[in-house]
Amino acid sequence: MKTSVDIPERELEDAMRFTKARTKRDAIVTAIVEFNARRRVAELARFAGTCDQLLTVAQLQAHRQQG
């Protein structure tokens, strides 16, 4: 998708340096992908320990021994 945005030159230069991108496009895409990945992990972390239907390690081992 083509989009025109005004990105501060210094920020774009830093993004290119940090991502080791050869093009502005590659730097922007890499930054967006990494940002989204971090947000997904943060979103999942909010739910850590909230599921009461998971087995404990001891319950899983007992279940495996039964067979």
BELGIZI-V163393 format. One record per residue. SS is DSSP state (H for helix, E for strand, C for the rest). PSI is psi in whole degrees, 0 to 359 (none if undefined). D_CENTER is the distance of its C-alpha to the mean C-alpha in Angstrom with 1 decimal. Layout:
BEGIN
ss:SS psi:PSI d_center:D_CENTER
ss:SS psi:PSI d_center:D_CENTER
END
This chain:
BEGIN
ss:C psi:130 d_center:21.8
ss:C psi:133 d_center:23.8
ss:C psi:139 d_center:23.2
ss:C psi:125 d_center:25.0
ss:C psi:152 d_center:23.6
ss:C psi:107 d_center:25.1
ss:C psi:130 d_center:22.7
ss:C psi:131 d_center:24.3
ss:H psi:318 d_center:25.4
ss:H psi:318 d_center:24.5
ss:H psi:320 d_center:20.8
ss:H psi:320 d_center:20.7
ss:H psi:316 d_center:22.5
ss:H psi:317 d_center:20.1
ss:H psi:319 d_center:17.1
ss:H psi:320 d_center:19.2
ss:H psi:313 d_center:20.2
ss:H psi:324 d_center:16.8
ss:H psi:352 d_center:15.3
ss:C psi:33 d_center:18.8
ss:C psi:147 d_center:19.0
ss:C psi:336 d_center:22.5
ss:C psi:159 d_center:22.3
ss:H psi:319 d_center:21.1
ss:H psi:313 d_center:19.5
ss:H psi:319 d_center:17.5
ss:H psi:315 d_center:16.4
ss:H psi:315 d_center:15.4
ss:H psi:315 d_center:13.6
ss:H psi:316 d_center:11.6
ss:H psi:318 d_center:10.9
ss:H psi:316 d_center:9.9
ss:H psi:314 d_center:7.5
ss:H psi:319 d_center:5.8
ss:H psi:312 d_center:6.4
ss:H psi:320 d_center:5.3
ss:H psi:316 d_center:1.7
ss:H psi:320 d_center:3.2
ss:H psi:323 d_center:5.6
ss:H psi:316 d_center:5.0
ss:H psi:317 d_center:5.2
ss:H psi:321 d_center:7.8
ss:H psi:318 d_center:9.4
ss:H psi:322 d_center:9.9
ss:H psi:331 d_center:11.2
ss:C psi:333 d_center:13.7
ss:C psi:2 d_center:15.3
ss:C psi:129 d_center:15.7
ss:C psi:10 d_center:19.4
ss:C psi:353 d_center:20.3
ss:C psi:116 d_center:21.4
ss:C psi:5 d_center:25.1
ss:C psi:2 d_center:25.6
ss:C psi:149 d_center:23.9
ss:C psi:148 d_center:26.3
ss:C psi:169 d_center:26.7
ss:H psi:318 d_center:27.1
ss:H psi:317 d_center:30.8
ss:H psi:320 d_center:31.0
ss:H psi:316 d_center:29.1
ss:H psi:319 d_center:31.5
ss:H psi:319 d_center:34.5
ss:H psi:320 d_center:33.5
ss:H psi:323 d_center:33.1
ss:H psi:329 d_center:36.6
ss:H psi:332 d_center:38.2
ss:C psi:none d_center:37.1
END
